[in-house]
């Protein structure tokens, strides 16, 4: 989404919480909307600004109270519906992340409205002007080019993005997180962090962890091969 998007933070914005799904700014999420409350949410949203905030559950209480109003983590990603299709059991939508935001006050379901909403406040980058983004970019590129991470197909996509100077480093951090980091808690930690420098540290930490896992997998494959050779 190259064009800027207006958000009216004076109005409550619908919340769509899901387990293990973390939307980030500048990333997209294809979503199948089938629950009655969220079908209503999408219908209402499409009649308005087309904006929904993806939220994350806090703790495990949602497992026993999913149909009620389980606790949510305080930081969300505001998203814009950029594609939608009505299907037999609801909607297929594509949500594009716009910005981080903090839940200020909840608006619980009432009357004919089945879904939750909240008044939000944007969570702005805290130190983008003071962080040495060129160094951050260079370190991340070296990590992906000079280690086992380069074997991953998704890394090649990220490296192509890095070649474009039109993609700034904060956006690149979002792309790396969406493409390479699978752990939902780690992704939420990156979403919830206002400091670009701290986000870069979190992304670097997760890439090093992924590299270590790849190294262990490679060693295991070699050990298995050596074992098969020795008994034949």
N, C-alpha and C positions, 0 to 999 in steps of 0.2 A: 504494500500500500504506500505508494510514493506520496500521494497527496495528504495534506494535513487533515486531521479529523477534529471537529469541535465536540467538546464534552461539556454538558451543563451539570456541574457538580452541586448545583443548588437543588436538584431533583434526586429522589431516591433511584437507585439503579438496581435492576433485578440481579439476584445472586444465583449462580448455578454451581453448587458444590458437588464434587465427585471424588471418590477415593482413588489415589494413585494417578491422578491427572493434574498436572501443573502447567498452566499456560504462561508463557513469557512474552514480554513485549517483542514485537517484530517476528513472532513465530505464528504458525497457524495450527489449528486443531480441527480435524473433521469430527463431527459429533452426530450421533443418532439420538434424536429426541423422541422418546416414546411414552414417558410417564405423563399422566394427565396434567399434573401441575406444571410441568415444564413445557408441555405442548401449549398450554395456555400462556406461559411466559413468552414463548417464541412468537405466538400470535400477537400478543400485546406489543412486544418489542418491534416486530416488523411494521406495526402501525405507527411507531414512534421513531426514535433515533437509531434503532437497530443495534443497541449496545447492551451487553451483558457482562457481568463481572464473574470470572471463574474463581471460585473459592475452594479452600482446602479444609477438610475436617480436622478438628483438634482432638488428638487422642483416639481412642477406640470406641467411644460411646455411640458413634454413628452405626456400629454394627448391630446394636440392639434397638436403636431408635432412629433408623434411617428415614422412616416415614413421618417422623415428627420434626423437631427443630434441634438437632444435635449441635454442639459447640463448633464454632469455626475458628480457624486461625485468623489473625488480625489483618494480614496483608493479602490482597487479591490482585488479579490482573484484569484490568478492564479490556474488553474485547469488542470488536465490531463484526457483525455478521456480514460477510462479503459474498457468500453464496448461500442459497437455500432452495430446497426442493421439498414439496409436500409429498409424502409417501403414505402407504395404506395405514400405517400405525403411528404417524406423527410427521417428523421432519428430518431431513438430512441437511445439516448446516456446516459451513466452514467459518470458524471464528478466528479473526486476526487480532493478535495482542496489540493493544495501543500503549498502555502505560501501567506502572505499578500504582496501587492506591491502598489506603488504609481505611478499614471499616471504622466509622465514627459512631454511628447509631444504627441499630437494626430496625427494620420495619417488618414485623411479623405478619403472616397471612391473616387477613380479616375480610369479612363480608364474602363477596364472590371471588376474591383474589386468593389463589391457592398456593402461591410461591412466596418466598422471602425476598426482601430487597434491603438496601442499606444506603444511608448517606455516606459518601466516600470523600476522602481528601487525597489528592495526588501525592505520591511519594517521589519527590524529585531527586535526581542524582546529586549526591552531597559534595563530591570533589572532582568532578570531571575536568574542571579548569586547572586543577593543581596536580593531577596525576600525569606521570610521564607515559602517555598512551602509546607512543612509538616503541618504548622499551617493552611495555606489556605485550604489544602485538608481536614484536620480534621474539620474545621469549616463548610465546605460545606457538609461533610458527616453527621454531627450532624443536620444541617438544614433540610436535606432530610429524616433523620431517625426519628427525634423527633417531627415532625410537621405533619400537614395534607397532606403535599406533598407525604408522603409515600403511600397514597392511589392511586397515579397515577401509571399506568403500566409502563410508560416510565421511572419513577424514579427507578423502580426495575432494569431496564436495565442499567441505569447509575451506580447504586450501585454495580452491578456485575463488571462493568468496574473498579470501584474504588478498588475492591479487588485485581486486578492485579497490581503488582508493576512494571510490564513492561510498563504500561501506565503512562507517567509522568504527572505532574499536569497541565502544560500548555496545553497538549493535552486533558486532562480531562475537562478543561474549554471550549474547543471547542465542546466536546461531549455534555456537559450539555447545552450549548447554542443551538446547533442544535436540541437536543431532547426536550427541555422544553420551550424555548423562542420563541414565535410566532410573536411578534411585530417586524416588519421589521426595524423600526428606531432604536430600542434597539439593534437588531442584528448588524446593521451597526455600531453603536457606539462601540460595542465590536470588530468588524472587524477592525475599524479604529484606535484602541488604541494599541500603541506599547508597553506600559508598562504592564507586566504580572500582577503586583500588582493592577494596575488600572482596568484591565480586570476582575480580581477576585472581586473587589468591585462592578463593574457593574453587574456581574453575580449574586452576592449575593443580590444586590438590586432588580433584576428582580425575583429572587426566593422568596424573602420576599413579593413582590407584588403579585406573583402567590399564595402564601400561604394565603394572605389576601383575595383574590378573592374566593378561595376554602372555607375559613371560612364563608364568606358572603353567598355563595351558600348553605352551610350546614345549616346555621341559617334560610335561606329562606325556605328550605325544611321542617325544624322543625316547623316553623310558619305555613306553609301550612297544615302540618299534624295536628297540634293543632287546626287549624280553622275547618278542615273537621270533626274532632272528636267532636268539640263543637256544631256543627249544626246538628249532626246525633242523 
